[in-house]
């Protein structure tokens, strides 16, 4: 009995259980990715035009990304309390929207609807923050894979909830909004006490590599399965029984990862010394963990100022030897009074920054604007995917919403995996992978602009992959350059780039061009009822919805987004150039 109690204690304090629970929460945290599915319901029920709908989309993006409060609360409250606040916000916000859309509550002004959408979607920032903070602390040496997998499941949330909605089989399309209000809150409340740091750095095992491989395999199988199910349901009239079977298999795939913490806790009688051991001496100073010895800090700061620039480009062993020699000379000179060692005024890259310290660093702003241009352009596509597909003659917008959710998922998984290879095997900056992702997105926007047959499928693939990669690479890179201590605040500051980009690209550029083209088409269809003044009035009006058809609706918008992605890739390469020496110093030793 005592033995069983010990094993249960090991199980509930296993870092892999925390990781799996975080994956489950993230699977239902992708609330924002369902906006493309619920926006037509809101638009038709409340008689909104495209510009009004875009304002709701911007409110959704702000709620999805403005996580200052979530970041602050994660440092003050226990993580379960942070998750509970998010669940309450999600339920109140989308629950009220559902009441309005179904006529159970009086219709409210547009600005109030924006506030409700903001509140409901903002719950997602609490889910993301708690999951990332706990798991990055539990897996400090595997940040890329951990962040990629967690953000990947958040991206896959749209496809998972769409499949559950297909199981409900409700003729009332507004029930999807109800599911968005209730589903995530129930899952989070059920799992919130499992999400916490459990001293994961003391649970390093030789089997970790196999465990990550198993998780990656499940991720690929899950994405492939959802894609297959989606295509079958789109092409064939599937019975409710078959849909039930499809959904049951989906839940089995989601539950399989819990085998890892179960096997680690119950299958091994005792853990060997190699499993209990901490990281080797050369790895104990993890990237992002500050040195606390004040004398060492002073000398290291002086070394940074005095060492030749080519030292960081030497092989790891030679570099360490040269730096040690220089450090010894400085220490001797300081002891003799020949030189005066300067006390540095702030942390260097790779150490713990506060948000205010990071805000005066050019690296942070380069990351921010690269993210604004890259992810902002991708979010514009996600928000307007329903209208884009309808303008090209596709009736079932749910297919493309599910597709971009799956490609987004694979982009996050792949972004975390390949950027980790770049960092671990080549000691090269992680943002090189982000530049590649942004170039891929540029090609996707070009396909959208051309409107060729099948372009919606190809564009959705490329933009989904590239957009997803951003959210695996940026959090990991931020923790490497600015430390883990204030990771929640730093991460939530960077996520503001998402709605900032969407505000300009979707709320102003895309919606204005769409409504302008729709007004032109309305004039061509009814020339006797239109003149120059009426075109302007219809463009500014809010009563009469305008509908645009054809590739021209998003042609100019997509070309603009294509150019912005190219600029974002250039910014990422500038950051690569600036941080080469830092990554060589942080990870070069692991290659020797």
ROMIBA-784488 format. One record per residue (C-alpha): residue number from 1; x, y, z. Coordinates in pm, whole numbers, plus 50000, padded with zeros to 5 digits. Layout:
BEGIN
  seq     c1     c2     c3
  NUM      X      Y      Z
...
END
This chain:
BEGIN
  seq     c1     c2     c3
    1  50000  50000  50000
    2  50285  50236  50090
    3  50455  50142  49765
    4  50146  50227  49564
    5  50118  50560  49743
    6  50478  50642  49653
    7  50419  50556  49288
    8  50104  50767  49277
    9  50302  51054  49426
   10  50568  51008  49158
   11  50296  50999  48893
   12  50127  51323  49000
   13  50464  51498  49031
   14  50599  51370  48700
   15  50689  51646  48459
   16  50554  51441  48168
   17  50210  51433  48330
   18  50219  51813  48351
   19  50322  51823  47984
   20  50041  51590  47876
   21  49782  51783  48079
   22  49908  52104  47920
   23  49867  51943  47576
   24  49504  51858  47657
   25  49433  52213  47775
   26  49596  52355  47463
   27  49382  52124  47249
   28  49079  52326  47360
   29  49255  52662  47393
   30  49257  52749  47022
   31  48936  52950  47057
   32  49045  53218  46815
   33  49093  52974  46528
   34  48720  52903  46524
   35  48633  53265  46452
   36  48634  53187  46079
   37  48355  52934  46147
   38  48144  53142  46385
   39  48185  53476  46203
   40  47933  53390  45925
   41  47678  53298  46197
   42  47732  53630  46375
   43  47728  53820  46045
   44  47396  53675  45929
   45  47225  53682  46269
   46  47312  54044  46346
   47  47314  54169  45984
   48  47674  54291  45995
   49  47879  54395  45693
   50  48241  54298  45631
   51  48384  54605  45802
   52  48183  54544  46118
   53  48285  54178  46114
   54  48649  54280  46077
   55  48615  54492  46390
   56  48497  54186  46578
   57  48795  54001  46432
   58  49034  54266  46562
   59  48868  54243  46906
   60  48918  53867  46892
   61  49286  53913  46799
   62  49337  54161  47080
   63  49179  53921  47327
   64  49387  53635  47192
   65  49715  53822  47227
   66  49696  54096  47492
   67  49808  53889  47787
   68  49972  54141  48018
   69  49728  54057  48296
   70  49777  53684  48242
   71  50154  53726  48254
   72  50135  53934  48572
   73  49894  53698  48746
   74  50111  53397  48657
   75  50391  53552  48866
   76  50161  53637  49161
   77  49900  53361  49177
   78  49942  52984  49156
   79  49898  52863  48801
   80  49569  52686  48880
   81  49420  53021  48983
   82  49546  53179  48660
   83  49374  52904  48462
   84  49050  52949  48659
   85  49039  53321  48576
   86  49082  53236  48208
   87  48804  52977  48218
   88  48563  53226  48376
   89  48643  53490  48115
   90  48599  53243  47830
   91  48261  53128  47961
   92  48122  53477  48025
   93  48240  53631  47699
   94  48129  53367  47448
   95  47831  53263  47659
   96  47687  53612  47632
   97  47758  53622  47256
   98  47563  53296  47221
   99  47268  53443  47413
  100  47262  53744  47180
  101  47297  53546  46856
  102  47018  53306  46956
  103  46786  53590  47060
  104  46786  53494  47429
  105  46940  53832  47516
  106  46876  54176  47364
  107  47102  54283  47076
  108  47387  54505  47195
  109  47585  54774  47010
  110  47887  54671  46805
  111  48134  54810  47059
  112  47980  54596  47334
  113  48003  54288  47110
  114  48371  54368  47058
  115  48421  54378  47435
  116  48247  54042  47480
  117  48455  53881  47204
  118  48768  54030  47363
  119  48680  53898  47709
  120  48594  53550  47581
  121  48902  53510  47367
  122  49131  53665  47628
  123  49078  53354  47840
  124  49309  53179  47594
  125  49605  53393  47707
  126  49570  53252  48059
  127  49569  52896  47922
  128  49874  52960  47705
  129  50070  53139  47975
  130  50013  52873  48242
  131  50092  52587  48004
  132  50409  52745  47864
  133  50547  52877  48192
  134  50506  52543  48372
  135  50643  52328  48090
  136  50936  52551  47992
  137  51044  52546  48357
  138  50999  52168  48373
  139  51189  52111  48045
  140  51460  52382  48042
  141  51682  52187  47802
  142  51408  52110  47548
  143  51239  52445  47497
  144  51198  52422  47121
  145  51013  52088  47114
  146  50804  52170  47422
  147  50691  52512  47297
  148  50631  52375  46946
  149  50415  52088  47067
  150  50211  52299  47309
  151  50150  52580  47063
  152  50081  52316  46799
  153  49797  52166  46998
  154  49654  52516  47047
  155  49658  52555  46669
  156  49491  52219  46625
  157  49214  52315  46866
  158  48997  52449  46583
  159  48996  52117  46399
  160  48934  51918  46720
  161  48638  52132  46826
  162  48499  52130  46471
  163  48498  51749  46482
  164  48320  51751  46819
  165  48067  51995  46672
  166  48009  51751  46384
  167  47930  51485  46646
  168  47669  51709  46810
  169  47502  51733  46470
  170  47293  52032  46569
  171  47085  52208  46301
  172  47135  52527  46500
  173  47472  52666  46384
  174  47483  52896  46686
  175  47548  52588  46901
  176  47911  52610  46787
  177  47937  52938  46983
  178  47788  52762  47287
  179  48047  52487  47257
  180  48327  52747  47240
  181  48192  52901  47562
  182  48151  52578  47760
  183  48402  52325  47623
  184  48738  52494  47705
  185  48616  52605  48050
  186  48519  52248  48145
  187  48853  52100  48030
  188  49059  52367  48206
  189  48874  52335  48538
  190  48918  51957  48527
  191  49297  51978  48475
  192  49403  52306  48635
  193  49560  52153  48949
  194  49801  51943  48738
  195  49959  52246  48568
  196  50254  52353  48784
  197  50635  52339  48801
  198  50744  52010  48955
  199  51123  52045  48952
  200  51149  51898  48605
  201  51521  51975  48575
  202  51576  51702  48837
  203  51383  51447  48629
  204  51618  51422  48330
  205  51623  51065  48196
  206  51796  50888  47908
  207  51449  50789  47785
  208  51345  51152  47726
  209  51451  51139  47364
  210  51228  50838  47301
  211  50939  51007  47485
  212  50965  51314  47262
  213  50979  51090  46955
  214  50659  50918  47070
  215  50488  51256  47120
  216  50599  51371  46774
  217  50467  51050  46620
  218  50130  51094  46789
  219  50118  51455  46668
  220  50176  51351  46305
  221  49924  51067  46329
  222  49669  51301  46489
  223  49710  51567  46220
  224  49694  51309  45941
  225  49388  51148  46094
  226  49202  51478  46128
  227  49289  51568  45771
  228  49159  51233  45646
  229  48839  51258  45851
  230  48779  51611  45729
  231  48817  51510  45363
  232  48590  51208  45405
  233  48321  51416  45573
  234  48348  51679  45301
  235  48332  51439  45006
  236  48095  51174  45142
  237  47765  51198  45325
  238  47874  51034  45651
  239  47618  50892  45893
  240  47603  51001  46256
  241  47729  50658  46368
  242  48044  50692  46157
  243  48098  51044  46288
  244  48073  50908  46643
  245  48338  50645  46565
  246  48565  50910  46409
  247  48534  51127  46721
  248  48597  50833  46956
  249  48920  50751  46772
  250  49018  51118  46801
  251  48980  51105  47180
  252  49184  50783  47195
  253  49470  50954  47008
  254  49455  51248  47248
  255  49470  51018  47553
  256  49761  50797  47433
  257  50042  51034  47552
  258  49946  50973  47916
  259  50115  50634  47872
  260  50451  50811  47910
  261  50410  50935  48271
  262  50231  50612  48365
  263  50518  50396  48239
  264  50782  50620  48400
  265  50605  50614  48737
  266  50474  50257  48761
  267  50691  50041  48535
  268  51027  50102  48702
  269  51091  49982  49055
  270  51386  50214  49111
  271  51550  50476  48903
  272  51914  50437  48817
  273  52174  50698  48910
  274  52192  50827  48553
  275  51822  50905  48565
  276  51841  51087  48897
  277  52148  51285  48802
  278  52117  51648  48718
  279  52269  51799  48407
  280  52642  51766  48369
  281  52862  52039  48509
  282  52910  52192  48165
  283  52534  52217  48122
  284  52424  52330  48466
  285  52434  52695  48361
  286  52135  52668  48135
  287  52075  52937  47872
  288  51850  53195  48027
  289  51974  53137  48387
  290  52178  53423  48526
  291  52508  53382  48707
  292  52470  53492  49064
  293  52833  53527  49174
  294  52892  53901  49174
  295  53270  53882  49127
  296  53230  53649  48832
  297  52972  53882  48682
  298  53212  54175  48699
  299  53493  53987  48533
  300  53269  53829  48271
  301  53132  54173  48188
  302  53485  54306  48136
  303  53574  54000  47927
  304  53284  54081  47693
  305  53428  54429  47644
  306  53792  54325  47604
  307  53780  54004  47402
  308  53852  54022  47025
  309  53544  53989  46802
  310  53677  53677  46628
  311  53694  53480  46955
  312  53324  53382  46933
  313  53383  53231  46589
  314  53648  52987  46713
  315  53571  52620  46791
  316  53415  52576  47132
  317  53720  52435  47313
  318  53955  52696  47171
  319  53708  52975  47249
  320  53672  52865  47611
  321  54049  52845  47646
  322  54103  53196  47508
  323  53827  53345  47726
  324  53967  53171  48037
  325  54314  53316  47964
  326  54173  53665  47920
  327  53966  53631  48236
  328  54272  53524  48436
  329  54473  53822  48309
  330  54194  54061  48400
  331  54159  53912  48747
  332  54534  53947  48809
  333  54540  54301  48677
  334  54243  54394  48893
  335  54410  54247  49201
  336  54725  54451  49133
  337  54522  54767  49072
  338  54645  54795  48714
  339  54293  54802  48578
  340  53960  54893  48724
  341  53694  54632  48668
  342  53364  54795  48568
  343  53042  54677  48726
  344  52798  54619  48446
  345  52466  54798  48447
  346  52237  54522  48326
  347  52217  54162  48210
  348  52371  54035  47888
  349  52193  53826  47627
  350  52110  53482  47762
  351  52057  53603  48118
  352  51741  53700  48303
  353  51589  54031  48188
  354  51292  54207  48333
  355  51043  54335  48078
  356  51162  54693  48129
  357  51525  54592  48074
  358  51433  54400  47759
  359  51230  54691  47618
  360  51545  54900  47567
  361  51713  54623  47366
  362  51707  54635  46986
  363  51682  54253  46969
  364  51339  54255  47134
  365  51202  54514  46892
  366  51340  54330  46590
  367  51161  54015  46711
  368  50845  54219  46773
  369  50826  54380  46430
  370  50925  54062  46248
  371  50644  53886  46436
  372  50403  54173  46365
  373  50458  54151  45989
  374  50477  53772  45966
  375  50215  53650  46209
  376  49994  53955  46148
  377  49968  53863  45779
  378  49886  53502  45868
  379  49622  53607  46117
  380  49462  53827  45850
  381  49414  53515  45637
  382  49273  53316  45932
  383  49023  53591  46016
  384  48908  53631  45656
  385  48929  53268  45547
  386  48551  53226  45537
  387  48506  53529  45312
  388  48807  53435  45096
  389  48672  53089  45026
  390  48319  53220  44963
  391  48449  53481  44718
  392  48614  53201  44517
  393  48292  52998  44506
  394  48348  52749  44792
  395  48037  52683  44999
  396  48182  52485  45290
  397  48412  52729  45473
  398  48457  52482  45763
  399  48690  52273  45543
  400  48945  52552  45505
  401  48915  52653  45871
  402  48997  52294  45970
  403  49275  52272  45711
  404  49454  52586  45825
  405  49420  52464  46183
  406  49595  52137  46090
  407  49871  52307  45887
  408  49912  52557  46170
  409  49958  52263  46406
  410  50220  52097  46184
  411  50396  52431  46139
  412  50431  52468  46513
  413  50551  52112  46558
  414  50791  52142  46266
  415  50908  52489  46367
  416  50999  52369  46714
  417  51167  52053  46584
  418  51377  52205  46303
  419  51472  52518  46496
  420  51596  52290  46776
  421  51814  52104  46523
  422  51957  52438  46404
  423  52033  52540  46761
  424  52158  52210  46904
  425  52349  52068  46607
  426  52484  52387  46453
  427  52471  52643  46741
  428  52304  52878  46493
  429  52034  53135  46584
  430  51681  53001  46600
  431  51545  53288  46391
  432  51702  53143  46077
  433  51412  52896  46081
  434  51167  53184  46120
  435  51305  53359  45811
  436  51242  53040  45613
  437  50886  53022  45750
  438  50820  53381  45646
  439  50940  53317  45291
  440  50705  53016  45276
  441  50419  53244  45387
  442  50506  53492  45112
  443  50452  53219  44852
  444  50121  53130  45017
  445  49993  53487  44994
  446  50099  53495  44628
  447  49884  53189  44556
  448  49588  53356  44728
  449  49639  53664  44512
  450  49643  53467  44189
  451  49321  53278  44267
  452  49416  52985  44043
  453  49217  52659  44064
  454  49322  52487  44385
  455  49504  52802  44505
  456  49293  52807  44823
  457  49428  52466  44920
  458  49793  52551  44845
  459  49772  52896  45003
  460  49609  52754  45315
  461  49888  52495  45340
  462  50176  52742  45304
  463  50033  53020  45520
  464  49924  52772  45789
  465  50269  52612  45810
  466  50452  52944  45815
  467  50218  53110  46064
  468  50235  52814  46298
  469  50617  52809  46294
  470  50624  53164  46437
  471  50467  53051  46762
  472  50712  52767  46818
  473  51022  52973  46740
  474  50954  53311  46902
  475  50880  53196  47263
  476  51184  52965  47265
  477  51411  53237  47120
  478  51281  53494  47371
  479  51358  53260  47663
  480  51710  53203  47528
  481  51793  53570  47473
  482  51609  53722  47772
  483  51587  53440  48029
  484  51323  53229  48201
  485  51263  53429  48518
  486  51018  53677  48359
  487  50923  53462  48061
  488  50547  53507  48113
  489  50565  53887  48088
  490  50805  53880  47792
  491  50597  53625  47601
  492  50275  53817  47650
  493  50439  54141  47538
  494  50551  53979  47212
  495  50205  53837  47146
  496  50074  54195  47120
  497  50237  54197  46774
  498  49963  53961  46655
  499  49660  54189  46705
  500  49865  54495  46611
  501  49929  54340  46270
  502  49571  54222  46239
  503  49438  54569  46329
  504  49617  54722  46032
  505  49616  54437  45781
  506  49266  54297  45845
  507  49074  54574  46019
  508  49184  54848  45778
  509  49351  54718  45461
  510  49167  54389  45388
  511  48820  54507  45489
  512  48849  54838  45303
  513  48963  54671  44981
  514  48694  54401  45012
  515  48411  54650  45065
  516  48541  54870  44784
  517  48541  54580  44538
  518  48199  54467  44663
  519  48060  54817  44603
  520  48201  54819  44249
  521  48039  54482  44176
  522  47708  54603  44319
  523  47726  54905  44087
  524  47791  54681  43787
  525  47494  54459  43874
  526  47257  54754  43930
  527  47404  55049  43737
  528  47081  55248  43742
  529  47075  55251  44122
  530  47436  55356  44169
  531  47635  55669  44112
  532  47958  55804  44254
  533  47793  55935  44569
  534  47606  55613  44638
  535  47925  55410  44606
  536  48083  55619  44879
  537  47777  55600  45100
  538  47752  55224  45062
  539  48120  55195  45146
  540  48066  55382  45473
  541  47725  55239  45557
  542  47672  54979  45822
  543  47320  54868  45744
  544  47348  54683  45415
  545  47596  54395  45388
  546  47800  54390  45066
  547  47924  54069  44908
  548  48226  54043  44678
  549  48285  53757  44435
  550  48599  53647  44252
  551  48976  53653  44308
  552  48978  54033  44283
  553  48827  54060  44634
  554  49156  53975  44807
  555  49403  54020  44517
  556  49562  54346  44630
  557  49545  54250  44997
  558  49732  53924  44934
  559  50005  54099  44733
  560  50055  54348  45016
  561  50078  54065  45269
  562  50329  53886  45045
  563  50556  54191  45048
  564  50526  54229  45425
  565  50637  53868  45477
  566  50950  53933  45271
  567  51031  54235  45490
  568  50973  54018  45799
  569  51219  53758  45668
  570  51481  54031  45624
  571  51431  54143  45985
  572  51471  53783  46103
  573  51802  53754  45917
  574  51921  54079  46077
  575  51853  53921  46417
  576  52040  53608  46307
  577  52343  53823  46226
  578  52323  54006  46559
  579  52292  53692  46775
  580  52531  53449  46602
  581  52796  53488  46869
  582  52541  53450  47150
  583  52406  53119  47023
  584  52758  52997  46958
  585  52840  53075  47319
  586  52519  52924  47458
  587  52511  52603  47253
  588  52856  52563  47098
  589  52982  52370  47400
  590  52715  52105  47354
  591  52866  52013  47016
  592  53209  51930  47155
END
